[in-house]
Amino acid sequence: MIEVDYVVVGLGALGSGAAWHLAARGNSVVGLERFELGHARGASHDTSRILRHSYHTPGYVRLTQEAYDEWALLEQESGEDLVTVVGGLDLFPPDCVIRPDDYIASMREVGIGFEELSAEQITARWPVFHPPPGTLGLYQERGAVVHAARGTAAMQRLADAAGAILLESNPVTRVTDNGSRVRVETGGSSYSCRGVVVCADAWTNQVLAGLGVEIPLTVTLEQPTYFAPPDPTPYQDMPLWIWMDEPSYYGFPCYGELTVKAAQDCGGPIVDPDRRTSDPDPAMRERLAVFMGSLLPGSGEAVRSLRCQYTLTPDRDFVLAPVPGHPSVVVGLGSAHGFKFAPTFGRILADLVTTGRTSSDVSAFGFDRPGLTDPDYEPHWMV
Ligand SMILES: Cc1cc2nc3c(=O)[nH]c(=O)nc-3n(C[C@H](O)[C@H](O)[C@H](O)COP(=O)(O)OP(=O)(O)OC[C@H]3O[C@@H](n4cnc5c(N)ncnc54)[C@H](O)[C@@H]3O)c2cc1C
C-alpha cells in the first residue's frame, strides 16, 4: 500500500489541472492515467478549443472571468503562449432554438462588453461570412482560442515540476472509502490517501462504481473537420464563431495552419467509450460540409477529420463536487464545454478535496440537482 496525500484519477485537461494545483500547494500527489499522457481517446487532444465570455447565465459568465485570469497564470508559470485572442461571434439565425436573450442579459449583468450586429454588418466586416438575412450576431472581442494538447501538457509539466508523480498506462480499477482514508487500486498497486479527485470524463462511472454512485451521463463521438480554403487570407482575420441553433455548429479562424476547423455540437452518435471507433464518419463530414458551404462558402474542401468524445450531463452543467456521503472523493466533469475552465477547475477541485470549500461559485454544479437526480429529466444540451 502506497501512502500519499492525494490521488488524481485521469490526466486529461481537468485532472492535469487538479494535479498541478494540489502539488503546487506542497501535497504529495499521484496522478493515474489509463492510457499514455497526451493520448487521443478522450476529450483533451488536438489543437483548438474555444475560450469565451458569452454564456447563457451570469454565473457562467463570472466563471469565465476567472478562467481568463487562470489561463494567464498558466501562461506565466509555464512560459508558454496558450491563448490566442481572435474575437468571438455568436450567430443567432431567425427563429433559432438557442435564444440570444440569456446571453445578452448575462453579459450585461456581469458587465462584459459586446456588440450586436446585423447579418449585413457581419458580412461587411468579415466578408467570409454569409449569414441568412435576419441573423443577429453578438460579437465579443475577447473570444479566444486555447491550445488543447499544449495546455494540458503545460499543466502536466507544472504538476511534475511541483513534485507530482504522473503515471501513464495505470488504469484505476477501484476506489473505496472507509471514511478516514480513500483506497485507490490499479492493476499493480494500491494507494491510501486523504482524498481523490476523479476526472475520468467518459469513464467516470466506471471509476465511481466502488462507491455505488452512478451519474446519468451520455457519451457521444464528435467529429471536428479541417477545411482548406483556396484563398486562406481572409480566414486568418476572422473571429471564432458559434451557430446558435439546432443543429448547432462552431468553428475557428486559421490556427497554426492554413485551414479552418469546424464541427457540429452534439452531432455524434452515442457510444461506449471502450468500444468506439476512431474512424471518420462520412455522413457527419458531409452534413458539416453542406453547412460550411452556406455560411462560409469560401472555406473549401474538407481535408481531415478527427474523433473526440463528449461526456454530457442531462442539463449540460458541470459536476464539480464531492460524491454524496464521500467528502474525500471529488468529481470534476466538464460536460463537453469544460476545456476553457481547465486551469480554474484544477484550482476548484484542489480546494474542494483539501478543504471542502472554494471561493468560486459552484453551487450549480453539485450532485443534488434535478438534472442528475430526476429520472424523468428531459436532457437538453443546446444551451
Ligand atoms: C470535439 C470537441 C470540441 C470541444 N470544444 C470545446 C471548446 O471549444 N471549449 C471548451 O471549453 N470545451 C470544449 N470541449 C470539451 C472539453 O474538451 C472537455 O470538457 C475537456 O477536455 C474534458 O477534460 P477531461 O480531463 O475531463 O476529460 P479527458 O480529456 O477525456 O480526460 C479523462 C481522462 O481520464 C482517463 N481515465 C479514464 N478512466 C480511467 C481510469 N480508470 N484510470 C485512470 N485514468 C482513467 C482517460 O484516459 C482520460 O485521459 C470539446 C470537446 C470535444 C470532444
The ligand as an SDF file (V2000), in Angstrom:
LIG
                    3D

 53 58  0  0  0  0  0  0  0  0999 V2000
  -14.7260   17.9290  -30.3630 C   0  0  0  0  0  0  0  0  0  0  0  0
  -14.7050   18.6470  -29.0370 C   0  0  0  0  0  0  0  0  0  0  0  0
  -14.6980   20.0260  -29.0210 C   0  0  0  0  0  0  0  0  0  0  0  0
  -14.7010   20.7100  -27.8130 C   0  0  0  0  0  0  0  0  0  0  0  0
  -14.6580   22.0750  -27.8290 N   0  0  0  0  0  0  0  0  0  0  0  0
  -14.5890   22.7330  -26.6530 C   0  0  0  0  0  0  0  0  0  0  0  0
  -14.4150   24.1490  -26.6480 C   0  0  0  0  0  0  0  0  0  0  0  0
  -14.3310   24.7730  -27.7070 O   0  0  0  0  0  0  0  0  0  0  0  0
  -14.3300   24.7810  -25.4420 N   0  0  0  0  0  0  0  0  0  0  0  0
  -14.3930   24.0880  -24.2590 C   0  0  0  0  0  0  0  0  0  0  0  0
  -14.3300   24.7220  -23.2030 O   0  0  0  0  0  0  0  0  0  0  0  0
  -14.5570   22.7400  -24.2280 N   0  0  0  0  0  0  0  0  0  0  0  0
  -14.6540   22.0630  -25.3940 C   0  0  0  0  0  0  0  0  0  0  0  0
  -14.7670   20.7020  -25.3940 N   0  0  0  0  0  0  0  0  0  0  0  0
  -14.8990   19.9880  -24.1250 C   0  0  0  0  0  0  0  0  0  0  0  0
  -13.5710   19.7690  -23.4580 C   0  0  0  0  0  0  0  0  0  0  0  0
  -12.6040   19.3930  -24.4160 O   0  0  0  0  0  0  0  0  0  0  0  0
  -13.7300   18.7530  -22.3490 C   0  0  0  0  0  0  0  0  0  0  0  0
  -14.7440   19.1750  -21.4500 O   0  0  0  0  0  0  0  0  0  0  0  0
  -12.4330   18.5460  -21.5720 C   0  0  0  0  0  0  0  0  0  0  0  0
  -11.3580   18.3110  -22.4330 O   0  0  0  0  0  0  0  0  0  0  0  0
  -12.6190   17.3950  -20.6010 C   0  0  0  0  0  0  0  0  0  0  0  0
  -11.3820   17.1500  -19.9880 O   0  0  0  0  0  0  0  0  0  0  0  0
  -11.2470   15.9170  -19.0080 P   0  0  0  0  0  0  0  0  0  0  0  0
   -9.8760   15.9700  -18.4730 O   0  0  0  0  0  0  0  0  0  0  0  0
  -12.3830   15.9150  -18.0500 O   0  0  0  0  0  0  0  0  0  0  0  0
  -11.5170   14.6720  -19.9590 O   0  0  0  0  0  0  0  0  0  0  0  0
  -10.4820   13.7490  -20.7700 P   0  0  0  0  0  0  0  0  0  0  0  0
   -9.5110   14.5530  -21.5180 O   0  0  0  0  0  0  0  0  0  0  0  0
  -11.2950   12.7580  -21.5220 O   0  0  0  0  0  0  0  0  0  0  0  0
   -9.6790   13.0340  -19.5900 O   0  0  0  0  0  0  0  0  0  0  0  0
  -10.1920   11.9710  -18.8370 C   0  0  0  0  0  0  0  0  0  0  0  0
   -9.0050   11.0540  -18.6140 C   0  0  0  0  0  0  0  0  0  0  0  0
   -9.3480   10.0320  -17.6880 O   0  0  0  0  0  0  0  0  0  0  0  0
   -8.6410    8.8700  -18.0800 C   0  0  0  0  0  0  0  0  0  0  0  0
   -9.2570    7.7270  -17.4250 N   0  0  0  0  0  0  0  0  0  0  0  0
  -10.4960    7.2220  -17.6650 C   0  0  0  0  0  0  0  0  0  0  0  0
  -10.7100    6.1310  -16.8950 N   0  0  0  0  0  0  0  0  0  0  0  0
   -9.5840    5.9640  -16.1520 C   0  0  0  0  0  0  0  0  0  0  0  0
   -9.1810    5.0010  -15.1690 C   0  0  0  0  0  0  0  0  0  0  0  0
   -9.9870    4.0130  -14.8100 N   0  0  0  0  0  0  0  0  0  0  0  0
   -7.9330    5.1150  -14.6230 N   0  0  0  0  0  0  0  0  0  0  0  0
   -7.1010    6.1230  -14.9930 C   0  0  0  0  0  0  0  0  0  0  0  0
   -7.4180    7.0640  -15.9270 N   0  0  0  0  0  0  0  0  0  0  0  0
   -8.6410    6.9840  -16.4900 C   0  0  0  0  0  0  0  0  0  0  0  0
   -8.7990    8.8720  -19.6130 C   0  0  0  0  0  0  0  0  0  0  0  0
   -7.8870    8.0340  -20.2400 O   0  0  0  0  0  0  0  0  0  0  0  0
   -8.5850   10.3590  -19.9170 C   0  0  0  0  0  0  0  0  0  0  0  0
   -7.2410   10.6700  -20.1830 O   0  0  0  0  0  0  0  0  0  0  0  0
  -14.7480   19.9960  -26.5830 C   0  0  0  0  0  0  0  0  0  0  0  0
  -14.7330   18.5920  -26.5960 C   0  0  0  0  0  0  0  0  0  0  0  0
  -14.7070   17.9150  -27.8100 C   0  0  0  0  0  0  0  0  0  0  0  0
  -14.7050   16.4270  -27.7940 C   0  0  0  0  0  0  0  0  0  0  0  0
  1  2  1  0
  2  3  1  0
  2 52  2  0
  3  4  2  0
  4  5  1  0
  4 50  1  0
  5  6  2  0
  6  7  1  0
  6 13  1  0
  7  8  2  0
  7  9  1  0
  9 10  1  0
 10 11  2  0
 10 12  1  0
 12 13  2  0
 13 14  1  0
 14 15  1  0
 14 50  1  0
 15 16  1  0
 16 17  1  0
 16 18  1  0
 18 19  1  0
 18 20  1  0
 20 21  1  0
 20 22  1  0
 22 23  1  0
 23 24  1  0
 24 25  2  0
 24 26  1  0
 24 27  1  0
 27 28  1  0
 28 29  2  0
 28 30  1  0
 28 31  1  0
 31 32  1  0
 32 33  1  0
 33 34  1  0
 33 48  1  0
 34 35  1  0
 35 36  1  0
 35 46  1  0
 36 37  1  0
 36 45  1  0
 37 38  2  0
 38 39  1  0
 39 40  1  0
 39 45  2  0
 40 41  1  0
 40 42  2  0
 42 43  1  0
 43 44  2  0
 44 45  1  0
 46 47  1  0
 46 48  1  0
 48 49  1  0
 50 51  2  0
 51 52  1  0
 52 53  1  0
M  END
$$$$
